[in-house]
Amino acid sequence: MAAMKPRTGEGPLEVTKEGRGIVMRVPLEGGGRLVVEMTPDEAQALSDALEGVVK
């Protein structure tokens, strides 16, 4: 049986390059993390979309 780990200290948003892909880890409210793996083209499209709403 897997050990239960407390969901504290999830940490900040992280983005790392792993191999040919880019991995984004987003902390979620209530604990845990959303992990998304994307290509560089998908990351650029996400960046462009976010830039349009953050300004």
Summary of the structure (lengths in Angstrom):
residues: 55
radius of gyration: 14.1
end to end distance: 47.6
largest distance: 47.6
contacts: 95
relative contact order: 0.18
helix: 27%
strand: 33%
